[in-house]
Amino acid sequence: MNLNKFFNSRSFYIGTSLILAILLFVYVNYDQLSNTNNLSDEKKTSLVANTSKTINTGLQISADNDKYFITGYPKNVKLTLDGPSALVTTTVNTQNFSVYADLKGLKPGKHTVKLQAEGLNKEISYKINPATIDVTIQKRKTATFPIQVKFNERRLAQGYKSGTPVLDNNTVSVSGASDDVNAISEVVAQVNMKSNQIKSTISQEVLLEALDADGKTLNVIVTPQTVGVTIPVESTKTTKKLSLNFVSSGSGVSGKIYKFSSDTKQVNVTGTKATLDSLSKIDVVVPINNIKDSVTKTLDIDLDKNNLISASPKSVKVKIDVSSGTATTSETTNSETTSEQASSSSDSSSESRESSASSAATSSDSTSESTNTLN
């Protein structure tokens, strides 16, 4: 064979190219295959490696809840899981397990019970903290109670009163240990009066409480837990027109006669019905200390003195006419007062005030007026 001719042949070049291509392919993909195997090994290691996680989980009580009432146990416990990482992670995420205390078969009284878990994969070990709990088992009792509404009526504005509260439910069912249910004095809906000077109806959803005779909240189950409460708030105010009764106050000048008059004959006053029913006129106190000459004063209606809520107008202009002279007993009308009467007017009885008002009402003067004479 002529080697030179073979090496220069087309077949040699094709075969050589094919071999080189195969070698190049193997070389290029070797690192990738090696890396893939390494990654698979890491994943396999990650899947089979053990890990530990602690979570908070709810505690379930396995007991005859229709017959017994259980107290003393915690709402949540800590659960530590140990096992393959993938299994632990899945278990934590899905929470397809339960931690419980088995009280079935136990009689009323105090008991120490070991906690257990179920629903965990066999490859996972666990630890519960606390491992045991102390519980009290009591006979259950259920009773029905009326709801008592309580609120601070002093938060209402003056001249307003509350009506009868309206409830979504007038009674509730209370369940619990027989001793606690027997100790219930009342079930109350305490309405929170959020502001003062309340003038409008109050509507709230109120949490119910079962209280003993000392006002302490009892550990019982109230069904429903809340109730809707509506408290009507209405005005006790009424309005009435009343005439004016001028009453002198203080010591005037000796020998002077004081006569009071006003263009305002009546005022509109607002108060409780009981107050207005007891009034036939409004007292307006006119101070005459050291007044020697006629003068006009603007005087406020004394709401507190007359037990009123409001008056319109709130003040009136009163003309004080001062003249010299002495009124004898036979000359003095009911609207006139001697100096002794004027100085003691602040201590006079309501009877003398009514007499003054009567004389003022019957006076021939076109304005409301009264006369006081000082000797």
Helices and strands as residue ranges (DSSP letters): H 3-7, H 10-48, E 50-62, E 68-71, E 76-84, H 85-94, E 98-102, E 109-118, E 125-129, E 132-150, G 153-155, E 160-162, E 166-167, E 171-177, H 178-182, E 186-190, E 202-211, E 221-223, E 226-231, E 233-235, E 237-249, E 256-262, E 266-272, H 273-277, E 281-287, E 295-300, E 310-312, E 315-324, H 339-343, G 345-347, H 350-361, E 368-373
